[in-house]
Amino acid sequence: MSIEKAYILLSVLVFLIGFLGVVARKNLITILVSTEIMLNGVNLTLVTVDKYLGKVDGQIFAFFILTVAAAEVAVGLGLVVSIFRLKGYEGSSEIVHLRD
Amino acid sequence: MEWLILGVLGFWLLVSVIGAILVKNPVHSILFFLSSVLAMAGLFLSLGAELLAGLQLIIYAVAIVVFYVLVITTIPWEKVKKFEGVYKRELIVGVPIVVFVFCLTGYMVLKGRLAQPAGVVEDNVREVGRNLFTSYLFPFEVASVILLVAMIGAILLGRKEE
């Protein structure tokens, strides 16, 4: 087993753990943290394949993923705060209606 | 030596990631996430992506983590304490699915073959900058528009209703 495959397995594991966090966490803010973990796992795959292939395109895609992560955090936390202001709680099991 | 670095940093990364999704308190979860970001920056350094490691530290470990902590301080603590931790049933259902998907993907990764290497990157930062400002100039400009729209959206969402 070459070392690139070990890196790819590690990043797959990080992605799946982040997915498990999205499924199982109760708090909306920690669900956002889990999505950040998933994005980090994807970044690790891109950089690993980049190192193996001897190119830099994957790192540029990783930059764009960083940009999208920053935008996602700004909008997502704004949504969390406004949901909290509207309903008074932020458990993911309680927010099941689009509007009521 | 490479395997030693991968082992230490990968163990650190996995421990902090599992802690981030399982620990009860949201602030502790964010601190575990900060630790995982540091481990990830170390992995990027060991893979030879110096610019990405620096940006990871600047954007994730400074901007995003501080933003999370600021938002948590604006929410009253008793309301947060009502919804902390994980759902037991979803966790019990989710763990076998995750293990199954990991075994499937791991089998594909171990049995499959990667593409042929195209060359060796001499100077990482110079190559990244050259590619970013020639081949990827248009996506780079679009990224600035994405950030602007996200800023306007966050301001609109966070505004108090009159």
Interface residues (C-beta under 8 A of the other chain):
Chain A: M1 I3 E4 K5 A6 Y7 I8 L9 L10 V12 L13 V14 L16 I17 G18 F19 L20 G21 V23 A24 R25 K26 N27 I29 T30 L32 V33 S34 E36 I37 N40 N43 L44 V47 T48 V49 D50 K51 Y52 L53 G54 K55 V56 D57 Q59 I60 A62 F63 F64 L66 T67 V68 A69 A70 A71 E72 V73 A74 V75 L77 G78 L79 V80 V81 S82 F84 R85 G88 Y89 E90 G91 S92 S93 E94
Chain B: E2 W3 L6 G10 L13 L14 V17 I18 A20 I21 P26 S29 I30 F33 S36 V37 M40 L43 F44 L47 G48 A49 L51 L52 L55 Q56 I59 Y60 A63 I64 F67 Y68 V71 I72 T74 I75 K79 V80 K82 F83 E84 G85 V86 Y87 E90 L91 G94 V95 V98 V101 F102 T105 G106 V109 L110 L114 A115 P117 A118 G119 V120 V121 N124 E127 V128 N131 L132 S135 Y136 P139 A143 I146 L147 V149 A150 M151 G153 A154 L156 L157 G158 K160
